[in-house]
Amino acid sequence: MNPPLFRSAVARQPDAIIYLDGIEMPARSGESLITALLAAGLMTGRSEFDGSPRCGFCLMGACQDCTLWAISGERLRACMTEVVDGMELCRLPPEPGSQNE
């Protein structure tokens, strides 16, 4: 029997919960937001050109394709931001004055 060409990934064991547009999703503290999104089968948004689903392109913070917003209004790059338990995120910028102050 030949050895497999690729080793299977280690099973993720979530230790954090984050929220995207109110959807609760398990994540691991310290992994990137885009990793958590992809593991949950979610996307960051849609292409401005043709409306197709998007969830990162360059994965190194240059293209802005994985932009999310914290409910505080802070713009985040999902590929460059680490998961922190309890994060509340949205795909579109929050309306001014809508966050809890």
MMTF fields as JSON, N, C-alpha, C and O atoms, coordinates in Angstrom:
{
  "mmtfVersion": "1.0.0",
  "mmtfProducer": "UNKNOWN",
  "numBonds": 403,
  "numAtoms": 404,
  "numGroups": 101,
  "numChains": 1,
  "numModels": 1,
  "chainsPerModel": [1],
  "groupsPerChain": [101],
  "chainIdList": ["A"],
  "bondAtomList": [4, 2, 8, 6, 12, 10, 16, 14, 20, 18, 24, 22, 28, 26, 32, 30, 36, 34, 40, 38, 44, 42, 48, 46, 52, 50, 56, 54, 60, 58, 64, 62, 68, 66, 72, 70, 76, 74, 80, 78, 84, 82, 88, 86, 92, 90, 96, 94, 100, 98, 104, 102, 108, 106, 112, 110, 116, 114, 120, 118, 124, 122, 128, 126, 132, 130, 136, 134, 140, 138, 144, 142, 148, 146, 152, 150, 156, 154, 160, 158, 164, 162, 168, 166, 172, 170, 176, 174, 180, 178, 184, 182, 188, 186, 192, 190, 196, 194, 200, 198, 204, 202, 208, 206, 212, 210, 216, 214, 220, 218, 224, 222, 228, 226, 232, 230, 236, 234, 240, 238, 244, 242, 248, 246, 252, 250, 256, 254, 260, 258, 264, 262, 268, 266, 272, 270, 276, 274, 280, 278, 284, 282, 288, 286, 292, 290, 296, 294, 300, 298, 304, 302, 308, 306, 312, 310, 316, 314, 320, 318, 324, 322, 328, 326, 332, 330, 336, 334, 340, 338, 344, 342, 348, 346, 352, 350, 356, 354, 360, 358, 364, 362, 368, 366, 372, 370, 376, 374, 380, 378, 384, 382, 388, 386, 392, 390, 396, 394, 400, 398],
  "bondOrderList": [1, 1, 1, 1, 1, 1, 1, 1, 1, 1, 1, 1, 1, 1, 1, 1, 1, 1, 1, 1, 1, 1, 1, 1, 1, 1, 1, 1, 1, 1, 1, 1, 1, 1, 1, 1, 1, 1, 1, 1, 1, 1, 1, 1, 1, 1, 1, 1, 1, 1, 1, 1, 1, 1, 1, 1, 1, 1, 1, 1, 1, 1, 1, 1, 1, 1, 1, 1, 1, 1, 1, 1, 1, 1, 1, 1, 1, 1, 1, 1, 1, 1, 1, 1, 1, 1, 1, 1, 1, 1, 1, 1, 1, 1, 1, 1, 1, 1, 1, 1],
  "groupList": [{"groupName": "MET", "atomNameList": ["N", "CA", "C", "O"], "elementList": ["N", "C", "C", "O"], "formalChargeList": [0, 0, 0, 0], "bondAtomList": [1, 0, 2, 1, 3, 2], "bondOrderList": [1, 1, 2], "singleLetterCode": "M", "chemCompType": "L-PEPTIDE LINKING"}, {"groupName": "ASN", "atomNameList": ["N", "CA", "C", "O"], "elementList": ["N", "C", "C", "O"], "formalChargeList": [0, 0, 0, 0], "bondAtomList": [1, 0, 2, 1, 3, 2], "bondOrderList": [1, 1, 2], "singleLetterCode": "N", "chemCompType": "L-PEPTIDE LINKING"}, {"groupName": "PRO", "atomNameList": ["N", "CA", "C", "O"], "elementList": ["N", "C", "C", "O"], "formalChargeList": [0, 0, 0, 0], "bondAtomList": [1, 0, 2, 1, 3, 2], "bondOrderList": [1, 1, 2], "singleLetterCode": "P", "chemCompType": "L-PEPTIDE LINKING"}, {"groupName": "LEU", "atomNameList": ["N", "CA", "C", "O"], "elementList": ["N", "C", "C", "O"], "formalChargeList": [0, 0, 0, 0], "bondAtomList": [1, 0, 2, 1, 3, 2], "bondOrderList": [1, 1, 2], "singleLetterCode": "L", "chemCompType": "L-PEPTIDE LINKING"}, {"groupName": "PHE", "atomNameList": ["N", "CA", "C", "O"], "elementList": ["N", "C", "C", "O"], "formalChargeList": [0, 0, 0, 0], "bondAtomList": [1, 0, 2, 1, 3, 2], "bondOrderList": [1, 1, 2], "singleLetterCode": "F", "chemCompType": "L-PEPTIDE LINKING"}, {"groupName": "ARG", "atomNameList": ["N", "CA", "C", "O"], "elementList": ["N", "C", "C", "O"], "formalChargeList": [0, 0, 0, 0], "bondAtomList": [1, 0, 2, 1, 3, 2], "bondOrderList": [1, 1, 2], "singleLetterCode": "R", "chemCompType": "L-PEPTIDE LINKING"}, {"groupName": "SER", "atomNameList": ["N", "CA", "C", "O"], "elementList": ["N", "C", "C", "O"], "formalChargeList": [0, 0, 0, 0], "bondAtomList": [1, 0, 2, 1, 3, 2], "bondOrderList": [1, 1, 2], "singleLetterCode": "S", "chemCompType": "L-PEPTIDE LINKING"}, {"groupName": "ALA", "atomNameList": ["N", "CA", "C", "O"], "elementList": ["N", "C", "C", "O"], "formalChargeList": [0, 0, 0, 0], "bondAtomList": [1, 0, 2, 1, 3, 2], "bondOrderList": [1, 1, 2], "singleLetterCode": "A", "chemCompType": "L-PEPTIDE LINKING"}, {"groupName": "VAL", "atomNameList": ["N", "CA", "C", "O"], "elementList": ["N", "C", "C", "O"], "formalChargeList": [0, 0, 0, 0], "bondAtomList": [1, 0, 2, 1, 3, 2], "bondOrderList": [1, 1, 2], "singleLetterCode": "V", "chemCompType": "L-PEPTIDE LINKING"}, {"groupName": "GLN", "atomNameList": ["N", "CA", "C", "O"], "elementList": ["N", "C", "C", "O"], "formalChargeList": [0, 0, 0, 0], "bondAtomList": [1, 0, 2, 1, 3, 2], "bondOrderList": [1, 1, 2], "singleLetterCode": "Q", "chemCompType": "L-PEPTIDE LINKING"}, {"groupName": "ASP", "atomNameList": ["N", "CA", "C", "O"], "elementList": ["N", "C", "C", "O"], "formalChargeList": [0, 0, 0, 0], "bondAtomList": [1, 0, 2, 1, 3, 2], "bondOrderList": [1, 1, 2], "singleLetterCode": "D", "chemCompType": "L-PEPTIDE LINKING"}, {"groupName": "ILE", "atomNameList": ["N", "CA", "C", "O"], "elementList": ["N", "C", "C", "O"], "formalChargeList": [0, 0, 0, 0], "bondAtomList": [1, 0, 2, 1, 3, 2], "bondOrderList": [1, 1, 2], "singleLetterCode": "I", "chemCompType": "L-PEPTIDE LINKING"}, {"groupName": "TYR", "atomNameList": ["N", "CA", "C", "O"], "elementList": ["N", "C", "C", "O"], "formalChargeList": [0, 0, 0, 0], "bondAtomList": [1, 0, 2, 1, 3, 2], "bondOrderList": [1, 1, 2], "singleLetterCode": "Y", "chemCompType": "L-PEPTIDE LINKING"}, {"groupName": "GLY", "atomNameList": ["N", "CA", "C", "O"], "elementList": ["N", "C", "C", "O"], "formalChargeList": [0, 0, 0, 0], "bondAtomList": [1, 0, 2, 1, 3, 2], "bondOrderList": [1, 1, 2], "singleLetterCode": "G", "chemCompType": "PEPTIDE LINKING"}, {"groupName": "GLU", "atomNameList": ["N", "CA", "C", "O"], "elementList": ["N", "C", "C", "O"], "formalChargeList": [0, 0, 0, 0], "bondAtomList": [1, 0, 2, 1, 3, 2], "bondOrderList": [1, 1, 2], "singleLetterCode": "E", "chemCompType": "L-PEPTIDE LINKING"}, {"groupName": "THR", "atomNameList": ["N", "CA", "C", "O"], "elementList": ["N", "C", "C", "O"], "formalChargeList": [0, 0, 0, 0], "bondAtomList": [1, 0, 2, 1, 3, 2], "bondOrderList": [1, 1, 2], "singleLetterCode": "T", "chemCompType": "L-PEPTIDE LINKING"}, {"groupName": "CYS", "atomNameList": ["N", "CA", "C", "O"], "elementList": ["N", "C", "C", "O"], "formalChargeList": [0, 0, 0, 0], "bondAtomList": [1, 0, 2, 1, 3, 2], "bondOrderList": [1, 1, 2], "singleLetterCode": "C", "chemCompType": "L-PEPTIDE LINKING"}, {"groupName": "TRP", "atomNameList": ["N", "CA", "C", "O"], "elementList": ["N", "C", "C", "O"], "formalChargeList": [0, 0, 0, 0], "bondAtomList": [1, 0, 2, 1, 3, 2], "bondOrderList": [1, 1, 2], "singleLetterCode": "W", "chemCompType": "L-PEPTIDE LINKING"}],
  "groupTypeList": [0, 1, 2, 2, 3, 4, 5, 6, 7, 8, 7, 5, 9, 2, 10, 7, 11, 11, 12, 3, 10, 13, 11, 14, 0, 2, 7, 5, 6, 13, 14, 6, 3, 11, 15, 7, 3, 3, 7, 7, 13, 3, 0, 15, 13, 5, 6, 14, 4, 10, 13, 6, 2, 5, 16, 13, 4, 16, 3, 0, 13, 7, 16, 9, 10, 16, 15, 3, 17, 7, 11, 6, 13, 14, 5, 3, 5, 7, 16, 0, 15, 14, 8, 8, 10, 13, 0, 14, 3, 16, 5, 3, 2, 2, 14, 2, 13, 6, 9, 1, 14],
  "groupIdList": [1, 2, 3, 4, 5, 6, 7, 8, 9, 10, 11, 12, 13, 14, 15, 16, 17, 18, 19, 20, 21, 22, 23, 24, 25, 26, 27, 28, 29, 30, 31, 32, 33, 34, 35, 36, 37, 38, 39, 40, 41, 42, 43, 44, 45, 46, 47, 48, 49, 50, 51, 52, 53, 54, 55, 56, 57, 58, 59, 60, 61, 62, 63, 64, 65, 66, 67, 68, 69, 70, 71, 72, 73, 74, 75, 76, 77, 78, 79, 80, 81, 82, 83, 84, 85, 86, 87, 88, 89, 90, 91, 92, 93, 94, 95, 96, 97, 98, 99, 100, 101],
  "secStructList": [7, 7, 7, 7, 1, 1, 7, 7, 7, 7, 7, 7, 7, 7, 7, 3, 3, 3, 3, 3, 6, 6, 3, 3, 3, 3, 3, 7, 6, 6, 1, 5, 2, 2, 2, 2, 2, 2, 2, 6, 6, 7, 7, 1, 3, 3, 7, 6, 6, 6, 7, 7, 3, 3, 7, 7, 1, 1, 1, 1, 1, 1, 1, 7, 6, 6, 3, 3, 3, 3, 6, 6, 1, 7, 3, 3, 3, 6, 6, 6, 7, 5, 7, 7, 6, 6, 7, 3, 3, 3, 1, 1, 7, 7, 7, 6, 6, 7, 1, 7, 7],
  "xCoordList": [0.849, 0.0, 0.888, 1.81, 0.617, 1.38, 0.892, -0.296, 1.804, 1.354, 0.508, 0.714, -0.431, -1.263, -0.404, 0.594, -0.803, -0.065, -0.248, 0.645, -1.391, -1.679, -2.148, -2.937, -1.66, -2.164, -3.509, -3.716, -4.404, -5.682, -5.453, -4.561, -6.277, -6.154, -6.54, -7.366, -5.943, -6.3, -7.707, -8.033, -8.513, -9.882, -9.877, -9.176, -10.664, -10.789, -11.602, -12.611, -11.161, -11.9, -12.208, -11.41, -13.374, -13.715, -13.678, -14.093, -13.171, -13.135, -13.664, -13.533, -14.265, -14.796, -16.074, -16.31, -16.878, -18.081, -17.971, -17.691, -18.194, -18.267, -19.599, -20.255, -19.995, -21.288, -21.08, -20.426, -21.632, -21.587, -23.017, -23.773, -23.383, -24.762, -25.756, -26.831, -25.387, -26.254, -26.207, -26.836, -25.475, -25.348, -24.216, -23.078, -24.531, -23.515, -22.692, -23.238, -21.378, -20.527, -19.363, -18.779, -19.028, -17.892, -16.59, -16.508, -15.586, -14.273, -13.209, -13.513, -11.972, -10.848, -10.159, -9.839, -9.934, -9.205, -7.856, -7.15, -7.496, -6.207, -6.192, -5.263, -7.207, -7.226, -7.746, -8.337, -7.534, -8.021, -9.538, -10.12, -10.158, -11.603, -11.975, -12.996, -11.161, -11.495, -11.453, -12.233, -10.563, -10.519, -11.816, -12.386, -12.286, -13.54, -14.72, -15.595, -14.74, -15.826, -15.83, -16.873, -14.675, -14.596, -14.963, -15.634, -14.527, -14.855, -16.361, -16.905, -17.031, -18.477, -19.252, -20.483, -18.545, -19.2, -19.816, -20.752, -19.3, -19.848, -18.925, -17.759, -19.459, -18.68, -18.673, -19.459, -17.772, -17.724, -18.674, -19.118, -18.993, -19.891, -20.045, -19.863, -20.386, -20.596, -19.768, -19.498, -19.377, -18.6, -19.399, -20.591, -18.736, -19.416, -19.666, -20.464, -18.99, -19.103, -20.238, -21.01, -20.35, -21.372, -22.227, -23.074, -22.009, -22.822, -22.475, -23.176, -21.391, -21.008, -20.447, -19.899, -20.58, -20.081, -18.574, -17.84, -18.118, -16.69, -16.306, -17.104, -15.089, -14.572, -13.05, -12.4, -12.497, -11.049, -10.501, -11.047, -9.416, -8.763, -7.27, -6.719, -6.618, -5.164, -4.76, -3.68, -5.611, -5.374, -4.116, -3.516, -3.719, -2.585, -2.837, -1.894, -4.086, -4.439, -4.315, -4.446, -4.068, -3.867, -5.13, -5.303, -6.012, -7.117, -8.387, -9.233, -8.555, -9.748, -11.01, -12.111, -10.867, -12.015, -12.692, -13.849, -11.988, -12.536, -12.951, -13.001, -13.245, -13.598, -14.87, -15.881, -14.79, -15.932, -15.899, -14.919, -16.952, -16.985, -17.356, -18.214, -16.699, -17.115, -18.372, -18.56, -19.229, -20.455, -20.145, -21.0, -18.912, -18.488, -18.212, -18.045, -18.162, -17.889, -16.482, -16.171, -15.623, -14.245, -14.208, -14.82, -13.481, -13.332, -12.216, -11.136, -12.481, -11.521, -11.252, -12.141, -10.024, -9.694, -9.726, -8.92, -10.645, -10.843, -9.603, -9.393, -8.787, -7.593, -6.466, -5.508, -6.567, -5.496, -5.919, -5.141, -7.142, -7.683, -7.906, -8.53, -7.396, -7.552, -8.908, -9.444, -9.443, -10.69, -10.482, -9.489, -11.457, -11.542, -12.95, -13.921, -13.065, -14.367, -15.345, -15.017, -16.547, -17.607, -17.623, -18.458, -16.724, -16.715, -18.074, -18.694, -18.534, -19.775, -19.42, -18.923, -19.685, -19.257, -20.442, -21.486, -20.263, -21.28, -20.602, -19.467, -21.319, -20.78, -20.855, -20.051, -21.819, -21.973, -21.658, -21.849, -21.18, -20.887, -22.151, -23.225, -22.017, -23.198, -23.654, -22.849, -24.939, -25.48, -24.926, -24.803, -24.582, -24.083, -25.091, -26.29, -24.595, -25.446, -26.175, -26.96, -25.939, -26.672, -26.002, -26.65, -24.719, -24.036, -24.409, -24.81, -24.268, -24.54, -23.432, -22.253, -23.814, -22.789, -22.912, -22.14],
  "yCoordList": [-1.182, 0.0, 1.237, 1.342, 2.161, 3.403, 4.386, 4.416, 5.191, 6.198, 7.258, 7.53, 7.857, 8.896, 10.107, 10.403, 10.785, 11.966, 13.137, 13.972, 13.196, 14.277, 13.688, 12.743, 14.247, 13.825, 14.496, 15.648, 13.788, 14.407, 15.464, 15.343, 16.494, 17.594, 17.114, 16.215, 17.717, 17.442, 17.983, 19.082, 17.234, 17.665, 18.954, 19.062, 19.916, 21.163, 20.906, 20.202, 21.473, 21.363, 22.779, 23.39, 23.298, 24.677, 24.951, 24.125, 26.132, 26.565, 27.993, 28.626, 28.491, 29.853, 29.882, 29.012, 30.892, 31.142, 32.562, 33.497, 32.72, 34.043, 34.159, 33.153, 35.376, 35.618, 36.425, 37.468, 35.948, 36.66, 36.932, 36.005, 38.199, 38.593, 37.858, 37.456, 37.691, 37.037, 35.521, 34.874, 34.938, 33.481, 33.036, 33.484, 32.159, 31.633, 30.569, 29.67, 30.678, 29.659, 29.325, 30.209, 28.029, 27.608, 27.991, 28.042, 28.257, 28.627, 28.24, 27.8, 28.412, 28.175, 29.499, 30.239, 29.792, 31.003, 30.999, 29.991, 32.12, 32.252, 31.924, 32.329, 31.189, 30.944, 32.204, 33.063, 32.32, 33.502, 33.418, 32.334, 34.591, 34.61, 33.883, 33.197, 34.024, 33.369, 31.848, 31.149, 31.332, 29.89, 29.438, 28.419, 30.188, 29.85, 29.909, 29.044, 30.935, 31.059, 29.895, 29.292, 29.586, 28.5, 27.163, 26.341, 26.942, 25.695, 25.575, 24.471, 26.727, 26.727, 26.77, 26.743, 26.835, 26.883, 28.229, 28.307, 29.297, 30.634, 31.474, 31.134, 32.569, 33.487, 34.858, 35.122, 35.727, 37.07, 38.02, 38.997, 37.764, 38.653, 38.219, 37.048, 39.182, 38.905, 39.868, 40.998, 39.404, 40.218, 41.442, 41.347, 42.593, 43.808, 43.8, 44.594, 42.912, 42.88, 41.995, 42.404, 40.776, 39.864, 39.216, 38.374, 39.606, 39.077, 37.675, 37.101, 37.107, 35.749, 35.736, 36.739, 34.602, 34.516, 34.722, 34.268, 35.406, 35.664, 35.314, 35.454, 34.863, 34.6, 34.626, 33.646, 35.711, 35.847, 35.479, 34.629, 36.129, 35.872, 35.681, 34.628, 36.691, 36.621, 35.943, 35.358, 36.016, 35.446, 36.001, 35.338, 37.226, 37.871, 39.35, 40.106, 39.768, 41.119, 42.184, 43.367, 41.816, 42.814, 43.14, 44.279, 42.166, 42.373, 42.941, 43.461, 42.866, 43.35, 42.545, 42.963, 41.413, 40.595, 39.941, 39.531, 39.844, 39.17, 40.17, 39.827, 41.399, 42.442, 42.092, 41.701, 42.241, 42.14, 43.372, 44.117, 43.587, 44.685, 44.158, 43.286, 44.698, 44.463, 45.297, 46.306, 44.906, 45.68, 47.091, 47.974, 47.302, 48.649, 49.541, 50.751, 48.945, 49.702, 49.53, 50.01, 48.854, 48.641, 47.701, 46.633, 48.111, 47.277, 46.271, 46.634, 45.002, 43.921, 43.146, 42.979, 42.679, 41.738, 40.353, 40.058, 39.512, 38.204, 37.318, 36.464, 37.509, 36.672, 37.098, 36.35, 38.297, 38.837, 39.049, 39.565, 38.657, 38.898, 37.581, 36.669, 37.482, 36.259, 36.224, 37.253, 35.029, 34.802, 35.111, 34.72, 35.823, 36.056, 35.652, 36.076, 34.841, 34.354, 35.51, 36.523, 35.348, 36.329, 37.439, 38.339, 37.404, 38.444, 38.523, 37.5, 39.75, 39.967, 40.728, 41.853, 40.095, 40.607, 40.735, 40.115, 41.55, 41.642, 41.799, 42.266, 41.4, 41.448, 42.847, 43.204, 43.639, 45.012, 45.97, 45.618, 47.172, 48.113, 48.404, 48.601, 48.428, 48.736, 50.181, 51.066, 50.396, 51.751, 52.595, 52.102, 53.863, 54.727, 54.797, 54.957, 54.678, 54.74, 53.461, 53.436, 52.367, 51.126, 50.244, 49.349, 50.471, 49.616, 50.012, 51.146, 49.057, 49.322, 50.191, 49.853, 51.32, 52.211, 52.263, 52.959],
  "zCoordList": [0.0, 0.0, 0.0, 0.809, -0.893, -0.965, 0.092, 0.413, 0.634, 1.611, 0.917, -0.266, 1.626, 1.006, 0.63, 1.287, -0.417, -0.847, 0.112, 0.257, 0.757, 1.687, 3.004, 3.03, 4.085, 5.39, 5.648, 5.267, 6.281, 6.616, 7.691, 8.53, 7.641, 8.598, 9.995, 10.156, 10.97, 12.355, 12.578, 12.129, 13.249, 13.512, 14.335, 15.341, 13.894, 14.648, 15.899, 15.867, 16.98, 18.225, 18.701, 19.412, 18.302, 18.632, 20.13, 20.944, 20.473, 21.87, 21.994, 23.042, 20.907, 20.896, 20.058, 19.22, 20.304, 19.513, 18.975, 19.725, 17.664, 17.071, 16.351, 16.08, 16.044, 15.42, 14.144, 14.165, 13.041, 11.769, 11.337, 11.044, 11.297, 10.973, 11.868, 11.422, 13.124, 14.094, 14.07, 14.908, 13.127, 13.035, 13.95, 13.807, 14.883, 15.807, 15.099, 14.459, 15.218, 14.617, 15.533, 16.161, 15.604, 16.407, 15.72, 14.493, 16.525, 15.99, 17.01, 18.119, 16.611, 17.518, 17.786, 16.856, 19.037, 19.402, 18.713, 18.727, 18.11, 17.46, 15.982, 15.283, 15.468, 14.028, 13.345, 13.998, 12.054, 11.355, 11.186, 11.149, 11.087, 10.863, 9.583, 9.534, 8.552, 7.282, 7.422, 6.774, 8.25, 8.505, 9.151, 8.759, 10.139, 10.813, 9.846, 9.875, 8.987, 8.01, 7.027, 6.774, 6.483, 5.511, 6.149, 5.525, 7.385, 8.079, 8.315, 8.354, 8.473, 8.686, 7.373, 7.381, 6.244, 4.944, 4.618, 3.822, 5.229, 5.018, 4.147, 3.948, 3.634, 2.808, 3.48, 4.391, 3.015, 3.581, 2.884, 3.489, 1.65, 0.919, -0.515, -0.85, -1.369, -2.789, -3.625, -3.219, -4.784, -5.71, -6.122, -6.418, -6.14, -6.574, -8.082, -8.58, -8.81, -10.264, -10.755, -11.622, -10.206, -10.713, -9.624, -9.92, -8.363, -7.275, -6.823, -5.989, -7.367, -6.975, -5.551, -5.094, -4.845, -3.473, -3.408, -4.287, -2.367, -2.179, -0.745, 0.182, -0.588, 0.76, 0.723, 1.088, 0.296, 0.252, -1.106, -1.809, -1.461, -2.738, -2.509, -2.83, -1.959, -1.806, -0.493, -0.408, 0.52, 1.85, 2.525, 3.371, 2.143, 2.8, 3.057, 3.291, 3.017, 3.399, 2.339, 2.654, 1.089, 0.043, -0.75, -1.184, -0.945, -1.888, -1.256, -1.983, 0.033, 0.75, 0.433, 0.791, -0.224, -0.611, 0.589, 0.501, 1.692, 2.88, 3.961, 5.142, 3.556, 4.521, 5.283, 4.7, 6.593, 7.506, 8.397, 8.395, 9.15, 10.104, 11.477, 11.614, 12.489, 13.868, 14.088, 13.408, 15.013, 15.224, 15.712, 15.655, 16.196, 16.603, 15.398, 15.548, 14.192, 12.987, 12.457, 11.367, 13.207, 12.772, 11.573, 11.589, 10.529, 9.337, 9.583, 10.048, 9.269, 9.524, 8.242, 7.407, 8.095, 7.034, 7.676, 8.558, 7.24, 7.864, 7.773, 8.634, 6.752, 6.604, 7.527, 7.718, 8.105, 8.941, 10.388, 11.191, 10.728, 12.061, 12.778, 12.237, 13.995, 14.788, 15.474, 15.886, 15.585, 16.304, 17.792, 18.404, 18.335, 19.776, 20.176, 19.55, 21.209, 21.652, 21.834, 22.452, 21.289, 21.454, 20.415, 20.501, 19.433, 18.406, 17.726, 17.434, 17.474, 16.745, 15.479, 15.529, 14.346, 13.05, 12.106, 12.308, 11.073, 10.033, 8.683, 8.588, 7.645, 6.283, 5.689, 4.829, 6.147, 5.675, 6.813, 7.977, 6.508, 7.584, 8.39, 7.822, 9.714, 10.532, 10.32, 10.032, 10.467, 10.355, 11.482, 12.604, 11.225, 12.293, 13.437, 13.211, 14.655, 15.833, 16.162, 17.11, 15.395, 15.634, 16.68, 17.224, 16.979, 17.942, 19.359, 19.622, 20.262, 21.676, 22.234, 22.127, 22.835, 23.383, 24.879, 25.538]
}
